[in-house]
Amino acid sequence: MQQQQADVAVIGAGIVGLAMAYHLAAKGKKVVLFERNSKAISASIRNFGLIWPIGQTAGKMYDRAMRSRRTWKELSAATGLQCNETGSLHLAYETDELAVLEEFALAAPGNGYKCELITPAQIGKYTQAINTNGLKGALWSDTEMTVNPRQASAAIAKHLEEKMNVTVRFGTAVNGINMPFIETKEEKWKVEEVFVCSGADFETLYPAAFAAAPLKKCKLQMMRTIPQPGNWQLGPALCAGLTLAHYGSFESCKTLVPLKERFAQDMPDYVKWGIHLLISQNGAGELTIGDSHEYGPDFEPFDKTFINDLILKYMHTFLQAPTYTIQEQWHGIYPKLTNGQTDLVFSPEKNVTVVNGMGGAGMTLSFGLAEEITKNF
């Protein structure tokens, strides 16, 4: 078995692992990055590609998202990865939805958010993609960005290897950690530090530690249309009333309580399956649509057609696009904390750190969190 040496090993080349490797390498550390699959294939490529600061709670988490946003722009400039500063619109078609947006917008400057409430008459300035019948208002935020997640992971890994001297081992499972050594099928690495960024595959390494952690899995269902014809543009990423009940940024709004009560009474299936709706557009003109949230220790491999039907039904209440033809349907699985925390960072043994549990906000938060963790390296 060939023996090699590095300063730090990162296990997992999803977005969390890539973020850790990026910030460690930027500090001059010699990094080896292991990924058991031939490429990233899990939650890091099965998402909207949205960097979504507006959904994060004020203060620490919003600041973390904005630092991640800055790093995404740096990577876009360095790699040519498309990173569109689209902004976002939260649409309100009901009085109680508008009340939440009004309360949020009023407090936004003091909480650090860069957003404003706009009227239905102003909406055409931002997008031509929505149904304005019954629209009562919208919240515009300019901080949201869109990348293509299926391209991002590969582009970042290539940049790490070619420009930042990171040794990348795709198709290489880590069979064991016995510090200061890491073993794979063909190699043995001596390292000073290890970061385990295994995402939803958290049963493999340190299973006892993970079993004791407040962690569960979440399955989400998503869809993608064919390219929109005639270079039609969505503009900002879009969402509507259901999203107000999903993200932590709106939890401080007192007006959210009656809104959630209405959803529970009038839209029980949406609440049961954790359905809200985000719509983004990639560089190929395709619309990504979703999603749902189903929790458990594991899941059947088969998607639920009725969940996709519910998603599309709600989509048609506000989206106006040239074509709605669906070309792809899929699901992703990510780890979710059950204790209300935003990340799981702990040390199962000396010089080994687990970084996990960001829920569905990995694209938005990973680079900011990695920057914080590596601050003193």
VENHUGI-V748389 format. One record per residue. N is the residue number from 0. RES is the residue in three letters. OMEGA is omega in whole degrees, 0 to 359 (none if undefined). D_LAST is the distance of its C-alpha to the last C-alpha in Angstrom with 1 decimal. Layout:
BEGIN
N&RES&OMEGA&D_LAST, N&RES&OMEGA&D_LAST
END
This chain:
BEGIN
0&MET&181&29.9, 1&GLN&179&27.7, 2&GLN&179&24.5, 3&GLN&186&21.4, 4&GLN&175&17.9, 5&ALA&175&14.4, 6&ASP&187&10.8, 7&VAL&171&10.6, 8&ALA&173&13.7, 9&VAL&182&14.4, 10&ILE&182&17.9, 11&GLY&182&19.9, 12&ALA&166&20.3, 13&GLY&187&21.6, 14&ILE&179&20.1, 15&VAL&179&17.4, 16&GLY&178&16.3, 17&LEU&179&16.7, 18&ALA&178&14.6, 19&MET&181&11.6, 20&ALA&181&12.3, 21&TYR&184&12.8, 22&HIS&176&9.6, 23&LEU&179&7.6, 24&ALA&179&10.4, 25&ALA&177&10.5, 26&LYS&176&7.3, 27&GLY&179&9.4, 28&LYS&172&8.6, 29&LYS&189&12.0, 30&VAL&168&12.6, 31&VAL&184&15.9, 32&LEU&181&17.2, 33&PHE&174&20.3, 34&GLU&186&23.0, 35&ARG&178&26.2, 36&ASN&181&28.4, 37&SER&175&29.4, 38&LYS&177&27.7, 39&ALA&184&26.3, 40&ILE&187&29.5, 41&SER&189&28.7, 42&ALA&184&28.0, 43&SER&175&25.7, 44&ILE&185&28.8, 45&ARG&184&31.3, 46&ASN&183&30.8, 47&PHE&189&32.0, 48&GLY&183&29.2, 49&LEU&166&29.0, 50&ILE&200&26.1, 51&TRP&180&27.7, 52&PRO&185&26.4, 53&ILE&180&29.9, 54&GLY&186&29.7, 55&GLN&180&26.7, 56&THR&183&27.4, 57&ALA&178&27.3, 58&GLY&187&24.3, 59&LYS&186&20.9, 60&MET&177&21.8, 61&TYR&178&23.6, 62&ASP&178&20.8, 63&ARG&179&18.4, 64&ALA&181&21.2, 65&MET&175&21.7, 66&ARG&173&18.1, 67&SER&179&18.5, 68&ARG&179&21.8, 69&ARG&180&20.3, 70&THR&176&18.1, 71&TRP&179&21.3, 72&LYS&176&23.1, 73&GLU&180&20.7, 74&LEU&177&21.0, 75&SER&179&24.7, 76&ALA&184&25.1, 77&ALA&188&23.2, 78&THR&187&25.0, 79&GLY&178&28.3, 80&LEU&180&27.7, 81&GLN&182&30.2, 82&CYS&188&28.7, 83&ASN&178&31.6, 84&GLU&187&31.3, 85&THR&191&34.2, 86&GLY&181&33.8, 87&SER&175&35.5, 88&LEU&168&38.7, 89&HIS&186&39.5, 90&LEU&179&43.2, 91&ALA&178&45.6, 92&TYR&179&49.1, 93&GLU&182&50.0, 94&THR&181&50.4, 95&ASP&175&48.0, 96&GLU&179&45.3, 97&LEU&180&45.9, 98&ALA&178&45.8, 99&VAL&180&42.2, 100&LEU&179&41.3, 101&GLU&180&43.1, 102&GLU&180&41.4, 103&PHE&182&37.9, 104&ALA&180&38.7, 105&LEU&182&40.1, 106&ALA&189&37.0, 107&ALA&182&34.6, 108&PRO&179&34.2, 109&GLY&180&33.3, 110&ASN&176&30.7, 111&GLY&181&29.1, 112&TYR&177&30.6, 113&LYS&184&32.1, 114&CYS&178&35.2, 115&GLU&177&39.0, 116&LEU&178&42.1, 117&ILE&183&44.5, 118&THR&175&48.1, 119&PRO&181&49.9, 120&ALA&181&51.5, 121&GLN&191&48.2, 122&ILE&181&46.7, 123&GLY&177&48.2, 124&LYS&187&46.0, 125&TYR&183&43.0, 126&THR&173&44.5, 127&GLN&191&47.8, 128&ALA&184&46.5, 129&ILE&174&47.6, 130&ASN&183&50.8, 131&THR&178&51.7, 132&ASN&179&54.6, 133&GLY&179&53.8, 134&LEU&182&50.5, 135&LYS&180&50.0, 136&GLY&181&46.8, 137&ALA&175&43.2, 138&LEU&179&39.8, 139&TRP&174&38.2, 140&SER&183&34.5, 141&ASP&187&33.0, 142&THR&186&29.4, 143&GLU&181&29.8, 144&MET&180&29.2, 145&THR&171&30.3, 146&VAL&175&28.9, 147&ASN&186&30.5, 148&PRO&181&28.4, 149&ARG&177&30.3, 150&GLN&189&29.2, 151&ALA&184&25.7, 152&SER&180&24.1, 153&ALA&181&25.8, 154&ALA&180&25.1, 155&ILE&179&21.3, 156&ALA&178&21.2, 157&LYS&179&23.3, 158&HIS&179&21.2, 159&LEU&183&18.0, 160&GLU&188&20.2, 161&GLU&187&22.3, 162&LYS&186&20.1, 163&MET&173&16.5, 164&ASN&175&17.2, 165&VAL&174&16.3, 166&THR&184&18.8, 167&VAL&180&20.6, 168&ARG&172&22.9, 169&PHE&181&25.3, 170&GLY&185&28.1, 171&THR&178&26.1, 172&ALA&172&25.9, 173&VAL&185&23.7, 174&ASN&181&26.4, 175&GLY&175&24.4, 176&ILE&176&21.2, 177&ASN&191&21.8, 178&MET&13&18.6, 179&PRO&184&17.5, 180&PHE&172&19.9, 181&ILE&182&20.4, 182&GLU&170&23.9, 183&THR&181&25.7, 184&LYS&188&29.3, 185&GLU&187&29.1, 186&GLU&172&25.7, 187&LYS&183&23.6, 188&TRP&172&20.0, 189&LYS&184&18.0, 190&VAL&178&14.3, 191&GLU&183&11.6, 192&GLU&176&10.4, 193&VAL&172&12.7, 194&PHE&181&12.9, 195&VAL&183&16.6, 196&CYS&193&17.7, 197&SER&176&21.4, 198&GLY&183&23.1, 199&ALA&177&26.7, 200&ASP&186&26.7, 201&PHE&177&25.3, 202&GLU&190&28.0, 203&THR&180&27.0, 204&LEU&181&23.9, 205&TYR&183&23.9, 206&PRO&181&27.1, 207&ALA&179&27.9, 208&ALA&179&24.7, 209&PHE&179&25.3, 210&ALA&179&29.0, 211&ALA&183&28.2, 212&ALA&179&26.0, 213&PRO&189&27.8, 214&LEU&173&27.6, 215&LYS&181&30.5, 216&LYS&179&31.1, 217&CYS&176&32.5, 218&LYS&177&34.8, 219&LEU&179&35.5, 220&GLN&184&38.3, 221&MET&180&38.2, 222&MET&177&40.5, 223&ARG&179&40.7, 224&THR&168&43.8, 225&ILE&178&45.2, 226&PRO&177&44.4, 227&GLN&185&46.2, 228&PRO&171&49.1, 229&GLY&180&49.8, 230&ASN&177&46.2, 231&TRP&184&46.3, 232&GLN&176&43.2, 233&LEU&187&42.0, 234&GLY&180&40.1, 235&PRO&168&37.7, 236&ALA&187&36.4, 237&LEU&170&39.0, 238&CYS&184&39.3, 239&ALA&191&41.9, 240&GLY&182&42.8, 241&LEU&181&41.4, 242&THR&180&37.9, 243&LEU&180&38.1, 244&ALA&185&38.3, 245&HIS&188&35.2, 246&TYR&184&32.3, 247&GLY&183&30.8, 248&SER&183&31.2, 249&PHE&184&34.9, 250&GLU&180&35.0, 251&SER&181&35.5, 252&CYS&178&38.7, 253&LYS&180&41.8, 254&THR&179&43.8, 255&LEU&183&41.7, 256&VAL&178&43.6, 257&PRO&177&47.0, 258&LEU&178&45.5, 259&LYS&178&43.9, 260&GLU&178&47.3, 261&ARG&178&49.1, 262&PHE&181&46.8, 263&ALA&182&47.4, 264&GLN&188&51.1, 265&ASP&184&51.7, 266&MET&187&48.9, 267&PRO&180&48.4, 268&ASP&178&47.5, 269&TYR&178&44.7, 270&VAL&182&43.3, 271&LYS&185&43.8, 272&TRP&175&41.8, 273&GLY&183&39.2, 274&ILE&162&40.4, 275&HIS&188&39.4, 276&LEU&169&39.5, 277&LEU&177&37.2, 278&ILE&176&38.4, 279&SER&180&36.4, 280&GLN&179&37.5, 281&ASN&184&35.8, 282&GLY&178&36.6, 283&ALA&180&39.5, 284&GLY&180&41.2, 285&GLU&176&40.8, 286&LEU&174&40.4, 287&THR&190&38.0, 288&ILE&176&39.5, 289&GLY&11&38.4, 290&ASP&179&37.5, 291&SER&180&38.3, 292&HIS&181&36.4, 293&GLU&189&37.7, 294&TYR&177&36.0, 295&GLY&177&36.3, 296&PRO&176&35.0, 297&ASP&187&36.3, 298&PHE&170&38.7, 299&GLU&181&41.6, 300&PRO&186&40.9, 301&PHE&177&43.6, 302&ASP&180&43.1, 303&LYS&183&45.4, 304&THR&183&47.7, 305&PHE&176&48.7, 306&ILE&177&45.1, 307&ASN&178&45.0, 308&ASP&178&48.5, 309&LEU&179&47.3, 310&ILE&182&44.4, 311&LEU&178&46.8, 312&LYS&180&49.4, 313&TYR&178&47.1, 314&MET&184&45.8, 315&HIS&177&49.5, 316&THR&182&49.9, 317&PHE&184&47.8, 318&LEU&171&46.9, 319&GLN&182&49.4, 320&ALA&180&48.4, 321&PRO&180&50.7, 322&THR&177&50.0, 323&TYR&183&48.6, 324&THR&182&49.0, 325&ILE&178&46.3, 326&GLN&181&45.2, 327&GLU&172&42.4, 328&GLN&182&41.7, 329&TRP&172&38.7, 330&HIS&175&36.5, 331&GLY&178&32.9, 332&ILE&178&31.3, 333&TYR&179&28.1, 334&PRO&183&26.7, 335&LYS&177&27.6, 336&LEU&182&26.8, 337&THR&184&29.9, 338&ASN&178&28.8, 339&GLY&179&28.3, 340&GLN&186&24.5, 341&THR&179&22.6, 342&ASP&179&19.9, 343&LEU&179&19.4, 344&VAL&180&16.0, 345&PHE&182&16.5, 346&SER&179&15.9, 347&PRO&173&19.1, 348&GLU&184&18.1, 349&LYS&177&15.5, 350&ASN&173&12.3, 351&VAL&180&13.9, 352&THR&174&13.3, 353&VAL&176&16.1, 354&VAL&188&15.8, 355&ASN&166&19.4, 356&GLY&178&22.3, 357&MET&178&22.2, 358&GLY&181&25.8, 359&GLY&185&27.3, 360&ALA&182&24.7, 361&GLY&179&22.1, 362&MET&184&23.0, 363&THR&193&22.8, 364&LEU&192&19.6, 365&SER&184&17.3, 366&PHE&177&15.4, 367&GLY&178&15.2, 368&LEU&180&13.9, 369&ALA&177&11.3, 370&GLU&179&10.1, 371&GLU&183&10.2, 372&ILE&184&8.5, 373&THR&186&5.3, 374&LYS&185&5.8, 375&ASN&178&3.8, 376&PHE&none&0.0
END
